[in-house]
Amino acid sequence: MLWSIISWIIVGGIAGWIASMIMKKNAQMGFVANVAAGVIGAFVVGFIVSLVTSGGGMPTAFSLWGFIASVIGACLVIWIVSAVKGRSRV
């Protein structure tokens, strides 16, 4: 369990950095905020997948699907933060 959490933090940080470039928010939010968005997004998406699959299907962070889920979660968190701050271009 502990290694799973540590791996989600590491992969979430990388996913946050990639998501910030996808969302074109890299310079606006800053490195720490991007990594935090990735970690939060990774945990949220991992938790949702775990709930939907009754706890047995949470993707591991070091799988392709786990990484894609982390990037999607980070993009969602960055979008929400941007919308709340009023800088969203939606």
C-alpha angles and dihedrals in degrees: 000000000000092000090050091055092046091049091050089052093051096044091041091056092052091044091052091054092049092044091052089057091047091050091042091235098116097114097033100057102032132232098281093049091048092052091046090051090052094049093047091046092049093051094045095049091043090051092048092049089049091053094046093049095042093252096297101089105054105139116236114246094237094058125092091246092047091052093047089049089051093051092047091049092048091050089052093049092048090049092050093048090049092049092049092049090050095240095108118126093203 
